[in-house]
């Protein structure tokens, strides 16, 4: 029960109508943002506890899959808002059973023709070295030394551009 802090003389003279009402219930908290799903392919350099905390604070659920074909299946079957790829780790694992980062980006674009899927690539290599990957359909490219907060801001900006692009085309 809430206590009314009025001097005794005023409290006794005031009618019940004039007294402030105690708070019946706590004010409603603002609605929380729905978590967005961010998919990545293992191994990657940003699958650390610190980065997981940063992504969680920005309302992103970071999900990791082991193989590239699982990422394609996940994107086709569920609502994935963004895909985060570590180009250096993926290209280091290229073998007869794995594919390059460029091919993964092309397959992701082909798997989601009508969806607003944001594809972000992190690499320590120069822009010119992975230009073919970026031209395959990457929305966000950041260097590996960039902070997670900067990466999230760029993903958010790219998502905003993708979701507002159809409105601009219809006007």
Protein Blocks (a to p, Z undefined) as FASTA:
>chain_A
ZZddddfklmmmpcfklpccddfbacdddddddddddddddddfklcfklmmmmmmnopa
cdddfbfklmmmmmmmmccfbdcddfklmmmmgcfkbccfklmmmmmmmmmmmbccdddd
ddfbdfklmmmmmmnopabdcdfkbcfklmmmmmmmmmmmmmmmmmmmmZZ
